[in-house]
Amino acid sequence: MSVEGTTRGGVPGAFRKGATFGGFRIERTLGHGGMGIVYLATELRLERQVALKVIRTELAGDDDFRARFRSESLTAASVEHPHVVTIFGAGERDGLLYVAMRYVPGRDLGRLVAADGALPPNDAAALIGQVADGLDAVHAAGLVHRDVKPHNVIVGEYDDAYLTDFGLAKAMAATTGLTTTGQVIGTVDYMAPEQIEGQRVDARTDVYALGGVLFHAITGRVPFDERESSAKMWAHVHEPPPSAGGRRAGILDPVIRRAMAKDPIDRYPSAGDLGRAAIAATRGEAVTEPEHVVGSGEAAPLPETIRLSRDPALPPTDPRPRPGRPSRVVAFVLALLLIAGLGTAAAVGLPDVSRNVKTATAVGATTATPDGVTVPSLVGQPLDVAQQRLDELGLHPSEESTGIFGVLFPSDWDVCETSPAGGSVVSPGSTVKLVVDRPDTC
């Protein structure tokens, strides 16, 4: 089926009012984003209004993106929740990819705050609580949003909040991780440290971003607002979360601090836990529902990285010294080099020294001691194969990559280094770090 009508300025995917595309009639443009253009359109077959997102042609022409787009769209369409914008369908016409979603009249949270100013803490907490419930549904479906920000929160006519654009950021990252202009895909203002460093992401990556959205809602500012992009990324990785300040907004500071903790283990285990904590804080009440993990599949945290608050009314404290993370600075510098287009960064990992690691008597030994498991030699193997071998031995793989958005397809990455090294003897259930990079670049 060909596109009828005229495209705006001759740009593919930019349609004028009245044009028809894929069974939809374009009514007007709703907005532009990093992935494409969103239109208010009428679905001719059902005579209903929808929000129609037409994906940028340079993304649609990428085979990896197209494959991931189809897969993620199917999963995203299965998510049904009162505070999640429903996806009616996705498809392709004349080489253009599109997503048809429920149209929610209203403004996104970013425009709302820009026009009306910062929200009162109780109103902001109520909106964030609704978005958090929607995020829990997304995480339960095995998806990590990866781009939670005010502009992806629609506030309807009756002050109901709706989460949108989930399931698409991962498809976008399946290309090169960068746009054609060399800019980071995603929103640096709300990006979690592990996302910047190219480490594993899970539901708590979105919790971090949602904490940043809460900060924006009650202050009218983005976190670390006086920094340029590279300095802002550094701040997200290294500096304490910003304070909302003031007597009223300050009541949410403890909630924001925990949501935006640098280490995922110190954050709320689910978005819903963050939402309930925010609402309770504005009411001066204690949270009565125990904290719990809702993420499944890719959104599920690794078991050894989960810590639930004993007193859900307050953020937990950890008097024990946290182990140093020397690789964080290295990963951050590599991320900046990648963004600046200064060349291909090689994977660099600093081995962790653990008290329960012993050195095997022979290099590449595969035998196990009575009280330990021998780490196999995995260097040069595809990541998915290495992960399977560690799983079979009862060990937990944890990958580290130089990519801004982490590992999307394990079979596309090779193991460059392991920590502990192959041949080391570790306790059952230990975590083995896999430093990975693209094949032939280790």
Phi, psi and omega per residue, in radians:
M1 nan 2.206 -3.102
S2 -1.508 2.767 3.101
V3 -1.391 2.218 3.114
E4 -1.728 2.592 -3.114
G5 1.691 -2.988 -3.059
T6 -2.031 2.381 3.063
T7 -1.432 2.618 -3.074
R8 -1.254 2.122 3.067
G9 1.117 0.267 -3.128
G10 1.295 0.172 -3.132
V11 -1.521 2.154 3.137
P12 -1.037 2.320 3.107
G13 1.570 -0.109 3.094
A14 -1.819 1.763 -2.985
F15 -1.813 2.596 3.061
R16 -1.530 2.828 3.085
K17 -0.994 2.326 3.117
G18 1.660 -0.266 3.100
A19 -1.183 2.610 3.077
T20 -1.973 2.483 -3.090
F21 -2.644 2.120 3.044
G22 0.986 0.571 -3.123
G23 1.514 0.194 3.127
F24 -2.123 2.533 3.024
R25 -1.875 2.192 -3.100
I26 -1.302 2.221 3.106
E27 -1.727 -0.833 3.099
R28 -2.946 2.902 3.116
T29 -1.500 2.290 3.102
L30 -1.639 -0.560 -3.125
G31 3.038 2.932 3.100
H32 -2.076 2.564 3.109
G33 -2.530 -3.097 -3.110
G34 -1.139 -0.425 -3.112
M35 -1.677 -0.359 -3.110
G36 2.865 -2.703 -3.099
I37 -2.015 2.415 3.115
V38 -1.902 2.255 -3.131
Y39 -2.053 2.630 2.817
L40 -1.449 2.152 -3.066
A41 -2.394 2.805 3.059
T42 -1.896 2.159 3.044
E43 -1.352 1.925 -2.956
L44 -1.114 -0.636 -3.078
R45 -1.131 -0.665 -3.084
L46 -1.891 -0.061 -3.128
E47 0.923 0.856 3.086
R48 -2.234 2.627 3.107
Q49 -1.429 2.434 3.124
V50 -2.398 2.818 2.933
A51 -1.646 2.047 -3.049
L52 -1.904 2.004 3.104
K53 -1.744 2.124 3.097
V54 -1.826 2.114 -3.017
I55 -1.305 2.515 3.111
R56 -0.970 2.465 -3.057
T57 -1.122 -0.597 -3.137
E58 -1.179 -0.487 3.042
L59 -1.361 -0.772 -3.099
A60 -1.082 -0.426 -3.139
G61 -1.437 -0.063 -3.136
D62 -1.597 2.159 -3.070
D63 -1.082 -0.720 3.128
D64 -1.087 -0.757 3.130
F65 -1.088 -0.765 -3.093
R66 -1.080 -0.751 -3.140
A67 -1.122 -0.797 -3.134
R68 -1.182 -0.634 3.129
F69 -1.029 -0.801 -3.137
R70 -1.104 -0.783 -3.105
S71 -1.141 -0.851 -3.080
E72 -1.211 -0.563 3.129
S73 -1.136 -0.680 3.108
L74 -1.096 -0.780 3.126
T75 -1.143 -0.796 -3.118
A76 -1.076 -0.641 -3.128
A77 -1.177 -0.333 3.142
S78 -1.429 -0.193 -3.114
V79 -1.432 2.087 3.084
E80 -2.171 2.095 -3.127
H81 -2.747 2.537 -3.115
P82 -1.039 -0.402 -3.098
H83 -1.987 0.420 3.037
V84 -2.150 2.267 3.117
V85 -1.145 2.083 -3.075
T86 -1.208 2.366 3.039
I87 -1.666 2.059 -3.120
F88 -1.398 -0.583 -3.111
G89 3.071 2.935 3.115
A90 -2.535 2.684 -3.124
G91 -3.014 -2.840 -3.087
E92 -2.496 2.373 3.050
R93 -2.448 2.234 3.065
D94 0.925 0.703 3.097
G95 1.384 0.039 3.135
L96 -1.875 2.320 3.084
L97 -1.600 2.555 -3.132
Y98 -2.572 2.761 3.052
V99 -2.286 2.242 3.088
A100 -1.807 2.158 -3.074
M101 -2.199 2.848 3.032
R102 -1.049 2.365 3.086
Y103 -1.571 2.142 3.130
V104 -1.942 1.897 3.079
P105 -1.089 2.381 -3.140
G106 2.588 -2.852 -3.140
R107 -2.164 2.628 3.022
D108 -1.302 2.781 -3.041
L109 -1.060 -0.592 3.124
G110 -1.086 -0.806 3.128
R111 -1.198 -0.633 3.134
L112 -1.062 -0.832 -3.139
V113 -1.188 -0.685 3.131
A114 -1.098 -0.638 -3.092
A115 -1.468 -0.701 -3.002
D116 -1.885 -0.123 -3.125
G117 1.568 3.100 -3.112
A118 -1.048 2.564 -3.116
L119 -1.518 2.641 2.971
P120 -1.036 2.544 -3.077
P121 -0.934 -0.695 -3.104
N122 -1.199 -0.643 3.098
D123 -1.196 -0.733 3.122
A124 -1.094 -0.765 -3.135
A125 -1.092 -0.665 3.136
A126 -1.128 -0.751 3.115
L127 -1.142 -0.794 -3.136
I128 -1.104 -0.616 3.094
G129 -1.075 -0.675 3.108
Q130 -1.189 -0.779 3.114
V131 -1.085 -0.684 3.141
A132 -1.083 -0.705 3.088
D133 -1.097 -0.702 3.084
G134 -1.126 -0.718 3.104
L135 -1.085 -0.664 3.092
D136 -1.018 -0.691 3.122
A137 -1.154 -0.695 3.100
V138 -1.109 -0.776 3.140
H139 -1.175 -0.645 3.111
A140 -1.112 -0.460 3.098
A141 -1.433 -0.038 3.098
G142 1.597 0.249 -3.129
L143 -1.859 2.522 2.939
V144 -1.930 2.194 -3.042
H145 -1.097 -0.879 3.096
R146 1.341 -0.145 -3.122
D147 -2.551 0.833 3.076
V148 -1.258 2.161 -3.108
K149 -2.784 2.872 -3.110
P150 -0.973 -0.626 -3.097
H151 -1.282 -0.182 3.055
N152 -1.793 0.270 3.039
V153 -2.073 1.980 3.133
I154 -1.651 2.226 3.085
V155 -1.789 2.004 -3.055
G156 -1.341 -3.074 -3.053
E157 -1.150 -0.415 -3.106
Y158 -1.956 0.523 3.089
D159 1.091 0.483 2.988
D160 -1.588 2.464 -3.096
A161 -1.839 2.490 -3.109
Y162 -2.346 2.327 3.095
L163 -1.549 2.371 -3.138
T164 -2.330 2.995 3.070
D165 1.143 0.389 3.065
F166 -1.390 2.653 3.100
G167 1.460 -0.065 -3.108
L168 -1.849 -0.504 -3.115
A169 -1.092 -0.639 -3.140
K170 -1.176 -0.696 3.100
A171 -1.078 -0.663 3.136
M172 -1.165 -0.695 -3.134
A173 -1.229 -0.250 -3.129
A174 -1.266 -0.115 3.077
T175 -1.451 -1.938 -3.107
T176 -1.845 -0.116 -3.053
G177 1.519 -0.157 3.136
L178 -2.284 2.701 3.023
T179 -1.403 3.043 -3.136
T180 -1.161 -0.330 3.119
T181 -1.646 0.032 3.084
G182 1.523 0.179 3.141
Q183 -1.578 2.699 -3.132
V184 -1.186 2.396 3.038
I185 -1.449 2.160 -3.053
G186 2.083 -3.139 -3.057
T187 -1.986 1.884 -3.074
V188 -1.052 -0.536 -3.080
D189 -1.011 -0.489 -3.035
Y190 -2.208 0.339 -3.021
M191 -1.472 2.282 -3.119
A192 -1.270 2.689 -3.121
P193 -0.959 -0.758 -3.087
E194 -1.185 -0.470 3.097
Q195 -1.273 -0.692 3.092
I196 -1.137 -0.679 -3.070
E197 -1.441 -0.117 -3.136
G198 1.352 0.442 3.109
Q199 -1.630 3.141 -3.113
R200 -1.096 2.396 3.078
V201 -1.958 2.682 3.038
D202 -2.623 -2.860 -3.071
A203 -0.986 -0.548 -3.084
R204 -1.262 -0.285 2.987
T205 -1.104 -0.717 3.081
D206 -1.264 -0.538 3.077
V207 -1.065 -0.754 3.107
Y208 -1.016 -0.865 -3.114
A209 -1.090 -0.698 -3.132
L210 -1.164 -0.575 3.025
G211 -1.086 -0.678 3.080
G212 -1.154 -0.635 3.098
V213 -1.164 -0.686 3.071
L214 -1.064 -0.770 3.089
F215 -1.013 -0.794 -3.140
H216 -1.090 -0.708 -3.071
A217 -1.123 -0.617 -3.057
I218 -1.692 -0.133 3.138
T219 -2.078 -0.396 -3.031
G220 1.362 0.135 -3.121
R221 -2.144 2.670 3.000
V222 -1.449 2.709 3.065
P223 -1.031 2.417 3.114
F224 0.956 0.863 -2.962
D225 -1.238 -0.318 -3.074
E226 -1.631 0.329 -3.110
R227 -1.973 2.645 2.951
E228 -1.339 3.029 -2.980
S229 -0.995 -0.833 -3.094
S230 -1.146 -0.708 3.107
A231 -1.197 -0.577 3.113
K232 -1.165 -0.711 3.084
M233 -1.090 -0.736 3.106
W234 -1.043 -0.753 -3.128
A235 -1.108 -0.720 3.117
H236 -1.066 -0.608 -3.095
V237 -1.415 -0.602 -2.917
H238 -2.077 -0.475 -2.987
E239 -1.709 2.678 3.119
P240 -1.073 2.671 3.092
P241 -1.021 2.566 -3.126
P242 -1.227 2.712 3.102
S243 -1.672 2.410 3.098
A244 -1.192 -0.524 3.109
G245 1.240 2.877 3.121
G246 1.416 2.777 -3.069
R247 -1.259 -0.737 -3.082
R248 -1.339 -0.974 -3.095
A249 -1.143 -0.482 -3.088
G250 -1.098 -0.308 3.135
I251 -1.158 -0.317 3.135
L252 -1.686 -0.005 3.140
D253 -0.986 -0.810 3.131
P254 -1.051 -0.624 3.130
V255 -1.181 -0.779 -3.138
I256 -1.140 -0.704 3.140
R257 -1.044 -0.756 -3.121
R258 -1.266 -0.720 -3.138
A259 -1.064 -0.638 -3.069
M260 -1.794 0.465 3.058
A261 -1.070 2.551 -3.089
K262 -1.139 -0.737 -3.120
D263 -1.617 2.220 -3.128
P264 -0.958 -0.514 -3.105
I265 -1.118 -0.417 -3.112
D266 -1.566 -0.068 -3.122
R267 -1.563 3.039 2.987
Y268 -1.109 2.415 -3.103
P269 -1.224 -0.329 3.106
S270 -2.506 2.767 3.094
A271 -1.113 -0.651 3.111
G272 -1.045 -0.660 3.093
D273 -1.090 -0.687 3.074
L274 -1.106 -0.819 -3.131
G275 -1.049 -0.761 -3.139
R276 -1.162 -0.655 3.122
A277 -1.150 -0.682 -3.139
A278 -1.145 -0.793 3.138
I279 -1.119 -0.747 3.137
A280 -1.100 -0.676 -3.118
A281 -1.106 -0.704 -3.122
T282 -1.259 -0.366 3.126
R283 -1.674 -0.088 -3.089
G284 1.198 0.491 -3.098
E285 -1.981 2.959 3.055
A286 -1.700 2.582 3.062
V287 -1.279 2.278 -3.098
T288 -1.734 -0.386 -3.120
E289 -1.504 2.231 3.131
P290 -1.065 2.593 3.082
E291 -1.222 2.590 -3.138
H292 -2.743 2.802 3.115
V293 -1.647 2.299 3.125
V294 -2.015 -0.298 -3.076
G295 -1.147 2.508 3.056
S296 -2.218 2.902 3.105
G297 0.977 -2.256 -3.106
E298 -1.132 -0.471 -3.114
A299 -1.414 -0.155 -3.094
A300 -1.381 2.256 3.065
P301 -1.186 2.645 3.015
L302 -1.111 2.439 -3.043
P303 -0.947 -0.659 -3.084
E304 -1.325 -0.067 -3.130
T305 -1.910 0.331 -3.110
I306 -1.884 2.277 3.001
R307 -2.449 2.099 3.137
L308 -1.624 2.539 -3.137
S309 -1.226 2.322 3.070
R310 -1.262 -0.623 3.085
D311 -2.013 1.672 -3.031
P312 -1.146 -0.159 3.128
A313 -1.348 -0.346 -3.073
L314 -2.305 2.623 3.025
P315 -1.086 2.484 -3.121
P316 -1.284 2.691 3.041
T317 -1.967 2.619 -3.140
D318 -2.237 1.720 -3.092
P319 -1.251 -0.251 -3.114
R320 -1.333 2.451 3.110
P321 -1.140 2.382 3.106
R322 -1.393 2.457 3.097
P323 -1.111 2.578 3.131
G324 -1.162 2.690 3.140
R325 -2.196 1.312 -3.061
P326 -1.115 -0.376 -3.088
S327 -1.378 -0.195 -3.085
R328 -1.101 -0.785 -3.138
V329 -1.127 -0.739 3.135
V330 -1.068 -0.781 -3.130
A331 -1.118 -0.673 -3.133
F332 -1.132 -0.768 3.131
V333 -1.085 -0.708 3.107
L334 -1.092 -0.673 3.118
A335 -1.103 -0.719 3.123
L336 -1.135 -0.695 3.113
L337 -1.099 -0.685 -3.141
L338 -1.142 -0.737 -3.127
I339 -1.146 -0.736 -3.082
A340 -1.289 -0.166 3.136
G341 1.236 0.573 -3.088
L342 -1.533 0.096 3.113
G343 2.356 3.052 -3.137
T344 -1.480 2.156 -3.112
A345 -1.505 2.387 3.086
A346 -1.505 2.671 3.120
A347 -1.241 2.302 3.121
V348 -2.222 2.201 3.109
G349 -2.323 2.411 3.066
L350 -1.778 2.123 -3.064
P351 -1.112 2.468 3.064
D352 -1.526 2.469 3.119
V353 -1.795 2.120 -3.120
S354 -2.063 2.535 -3.093
R355 -1.221 -0.336 -3.094
N356 -1.671 0.236 -3.129
V357 -1.765 2.310 3.064
K358 -2.109 2.722 3.115
T359 -1.632 2.283 3.137
A360 -1.220 2.719 -3.079
T361 -1.280 -0.385 -3.124
A362 -2.298 2.421 3.126
V363 -1.140 2.288 3.117
G364 1.372 0.185 -3.141
A365 -1.087 2.487 -3.103
T366 -1.979 0.007 -3.138
T367 -1.434 2.743 -3.137
A368 -1.995 2.558 3.055
T369 -1.405 2.873 -3.106
P370 -1.012 -0.500 -3.068
D371 -1.981 0.326 -3.097
G372 -2.736 3.079 3.134
V373 -2.160 2.357 3.129
T374 -1.468 2.204 3.097
V375 -1.219 2.164 -3.122
P376 -1.268 2.842 3.063
S377 -1.381 1.991 -3.023
L378 -2.044 -0.090 -3.087
V379 -1.080 2.276 -3.139
G380 1.614 -0.144 -3.128
Q381 -1.576 2.646 3.041
P382 -1.043 2.569 -3.056
L383 -1.062 -0.695 -3.107
D384 -1.140 -0.611 3.092
V385 -1.184 -0.751 3.137
A386 -1.100 -0.735 3.128
Q387 -1.070 -0.732 -3.131
Q388 -1.137 -0.713 3.133
R389 -1.106 -0.728 3.130
L390 -1.171 -0.692 3.101
D391 -1.054 -0.719 -3.127
E392 -1.130 -0.495 3.131
L393 -1.554 0.013 -3.127
G394 1.382 0.365 3.110
L395 -1.875 2.715 -3.075
H396 -1.820 2.033 3.095
P397 -1.369 2.496 3.055
S398 -2.422 1.913 -3.030
E399 -1.558 2.644 3.029
E400 -2.277 2.274 3.139
S401 -2.327 2.913 3.090
T402 -1.554 -0.022 -3.130
G403 -1.270 2.525 3.141
I404 -1.098 -0.610 -3.065
F405 -1.976 0.352 3.006
G406 1.349 -2.883 -3.074
V407 -1.618 2.108 3.112
L408 -1.726 -0.746 3.137
F409 -2.135 1.758 -3.082
P410 -0.957 -0.568 -3.102
S411 -1.198 -0.265 -3.135
D412 -1.569 0.031 -3.087
W413 -2.144 2.552 3.078
D414 -1.956 2.643 3.103
V415 -1.405 2.172 3.120
C416 -1.714 -0.504 -3.048
E417 -2.832 2.608 3.042
T418 -2.181 2.649 3.066
S419 -2.450 1.954 0.057
P420 -1.153 2.775 -3.112
A421 -1.223 2.770 3.065
G422 -1.011 2.394 -3.094
G423 1.720 -0.281 3.095
S424 -1.277 2.649 3.124
V425 -1.882 2.177 -3.090
V426 -2.203 2.888 3.105
S427 -1.242 2.587 3.070
P428 -0.970 2.433 3.135
G429 1.490 0.025 -3.132
S430 -1.217 2.789 3.092
T431 -1.673 2.329 3.096
V432 -1.983 2.087 3.139
K433 -1.408 2.296 3.126
L434 -1.985 1.932 3.060
V435 -1.501 2.103 -2.987
V436 -2.173 2.773 3.035
D437 -2.706 3.071 3.125
R438 -1.133 2.625 3.140
P439 -0.931 2.462 3.105
D440 1.227 0.215 3.107
T441 -2.070 0.015 3.130
C442 -1.135 nan nan
